[in-house]
Amino acid sequence: MKMISNETGYWLIHQAQQIYFPNNDLPFGSAEQLGLIGKQATQIGEWHNAPLYLVQEETTNKNTANEQREWTTLRALLSLPKTQFYLLNRGIELNHFFKTHQFCGKCGEKTAVTCDEWAVQCQNAACHYRAYPVICPSIIVAVRRHDEILLACHQRHIRSDGSAGLYTTLAGFVEVGETFEQTVEREVFEETGIKVKNIRYVGSQPWAFPNSQMVGFLADYDSGEIQLQEAEIVDARWFKYNEPMPELPPQGTIALELIKATLKICEQSPN
């Protein structure tokens, strides 16, 4: 990142997953107009065919401008075109990386953002260790059994009255020395006691909460009865494709894409 002079373009200003998105768009104008001169920023792409600058994340609300801003959550912007939503993800993930890698993990000296690639480099002449953004791969999978789909309600989706809220697919982080397919098998079995087969890749989605990459799969039921991992799952059950569904993930999520793909398979090949 470099000190802003008076560049003109669109500006990604955020705190954690809260984005400044006035009038349903990123702010456009000169750095002077938006009170950004003197801050750190870097161009991360284009927005509406104009430069998009990522402003270094501020961790506090000390200045008046921040206190007056109305923030929009990243999740609330899932309906944006994918290229735009993923660009916002890039910005948030980069700022998370810069914020958590201010010191060298090898020698402990200060780092600086490099000018030739997304990385930070140790400023110790005897070290110069270069670190790159951390991306945490996570699988997400929809499981089919004949004309049914397996959906689960996680602890984080319990409503304030204690009832089950959103139902979704199963997911989990890839462990060291593990293939994506092995992660699918392990996570489904750990969370529900179900064994799966016929695992196939569908697609992926960057997920800046704060730095995940969701890798999506479909799988078929092999054996087992549902046994909940109660520390994470409140409820899991089989839902027939032609019966009412519970509350599902919002449009724009890979979870909903996987669910829709599975329901279509159920309808076309119920056996």
N, C-alpha and C positions, 0 to 999 in steps of 0.2 A: 504494500500500500504506500501511497505517497500523499504529501500534504496537498489539500485541495486549494487551487488558486481561484479561478472563476470559470470552471467548465460549465457547459450547458448540456442538459440531457434529462433522463429520468433517474430517480434516486431511490435506492432500496435502503430505507431506514427502519431498523427493527430493534426490538429487545426480546431475546429468547425467540419464541414463536409468535410474537406480536409484531405486526407489520403496520407501518404508517401507509394507509391506503385510502386517502380522501377522495370523495366523489367516485368511488368504485374504480380507482386507478392509482398507480404510483404517481407521486408528485413530479411535475415537469417544470423546468426552469433553470436559471443560472444558480450557481452556488451562492452568489450574493443574495439573490432574491429569497432563497430558502434558508439563509443564515448558516451556511455550511462551510464558509471559508475558514481555513485553519484546521479543519478536521482531516482525518485520514480516510482515503477512499481509493478504489481501484475499479476499472471497467471490467465487468464480467460477461458482457454480451450486449444485445440490442433489444429494445422494447419499443414497439411501434416504429421500427426502422430508425430509431435514434439511440445514441449510446446509453447504456444502463450502468450506473455507478453504484457499487456496494460501499456504503458508509460504514466505517468501523463501529461495531456495536458498543453502545454505552451501557454500562451495568447499573447505573443509578439514574434517578430522575432529578438531578441537581439543578438543571437549567430550566428556565421558564418555558422554552419552546417545547421541551419534552413533556412538561406537565400539562400543556394545553393540547397536545396531540391526542386524537382518538385512535386507538389501536384496533387492528383487525387480526384475528387469529389466522395462522396459516391454514388450519383445517377448514375455516370458513371460505377459503379461496379455491377449494377443490374443483369447483365448477369452471374455473378458467381453462382455456385451451392447454393441453398437456405441455406444450413447449414453454408457455409462460409459467405454469405452476412449477415445472421442473427447474426453471431458471431461478425462481424464488427459493426453491430448495437448495440450489447451488450456493446462493448467497448466504443463507442461514447456516449451512454446513461449513462454509469457508470461515465465517466469523467465529463459529464454535471452535474450529481448528486453530485459528490465530489466537483466540483467547486462552486456549488450554495448552498452547505450545510456545509460551513466551520465553521459556528457558530450555536449554538443550537437555535432552534425556540422557545424553552420554557423559557430559562433563559438568552440566549445571550452569553454564554461562548464558548470557542473554542471546536470543535469536532475533533475526530480522526477516521480514518477508522478502523472498527473492523476486527479481524482476523478470526472469525468463520462464517461470512455470509456477503452478500453485504449490508452494513449498515454503518452509522456513529453514534458515541456515544459521548454525552457530557462529557467533562473532569472534570466538576464540581462534586466533590464527593457527594454533597448534591442533585444533579439532576440526572446525568447519563441517561438522556433521549436518547432513541435510535430512529433514523429516517431511513427510507428505501427509495430506489429509487422511484421517482414519475413516474407513468405511466399514461398517459392521454388517456383514451379510446375514440375512434372516429369511428363512423359508416361510411361505404361507400356502396352505393347501386346502382344497375342497375335496371331501371324500363322498363317494356315491356308493349306495347299496341298492341295486336294482332301480326302483323308481323313487328312491329317497336320498336326501342329502343330510349329512351330519353337520349340525350347527351347535355352537356352544355360547353360553353367556359367561363372560369372565367377571371376576370380582370387581374390576373397575367399571363395569357397566350396570351395576346394581343401582336402582333408582333410590331416591331419598326415602321412599316409603318401605324400602326393603324388598320390593318385587324385582323380578328379572327384567332387564331392559333390552338393549340391543343384543342380538344373536349374530355370530359371525363365524368365519372359518378359523382353523387352528394355525398357530404360528409359533416360531421360536428361533433363537439365534443358532447359527452354525458353530460347532465347537472345533477346536484345533484338531487336525488330522481326520476330519470327517467330510464325506461328500455331501452334496445337497440332498441326494436321495436318502442317504443314511439319516440325515437330520429329519427329513419328512417322516421316516419310519419311527425314529426315536420319539419325536415330539408328539405324534399322534398317539403312540402307545403310552407315553408318560402321562399325557393329559386325559386320555379317555379309556385306556386299556384295549383299544382297537388295533388290530394289525391290518396293514394295507398292502396292496400290490398294484401292478400296472401304473407306476408313477411316471408322469410325463410333464415336461416343462411347458409352460404357457407364455409367461412374460415376466417383466420386472418393473419395479417402480422405486425411484429414489424417495426416501421418507426421512425428512430432516427432523426427527424427534429423538435425539438430535442429529444422528449421523448414520441411519440405517439404509440398507438397500434391500427391498423386499423382492424375493425371487419366488414367483408363483408357480404352483403345480396343481394338477388334478391327479386323483388316485382313486382306486376302487377298493371296496371293503374285501378283506380276506377272511378274518375270523375274529372272535372275541365278543364279549358283552361290555357295555359301557360301565366303566369304573372311574369315577371322577378323581382328578388330582385337586382336592378341595382347596389347597392353598391358592390356586389360580382360577379354577373353574367352579362356578356356582351350579350350572346346569348344562347338560348336553343331551341331545336327543335326535332321532331321525324324523325328518319332515318329508312328507310325500309332495312331489313336485306340483300336483294339481289341487292341493289344499292350501288354505290361507297360511302365509308365512308370518313369522314374528317380525319385529322391527329389525331391519337389515342395515348394513353400513351405508354411508351416503354415496351418491353418484360421484365418480371420479376416483374411487379407491379401487385398488386391484382386488381387494376382498370381494367387492360387489361384482366385479368382472368374472371372478372365479365361480361365484354362486350362480350367476346367470348362465355361464357356460355349462355348469353341471345340471341345472334345471332343464336346459335345452337337450342335453344328452338323455336325461331321464324321460323327457317327452318323446324323443325319437326312438330310444331303445330302452324301454322300461324293464326288460328282463336281463 
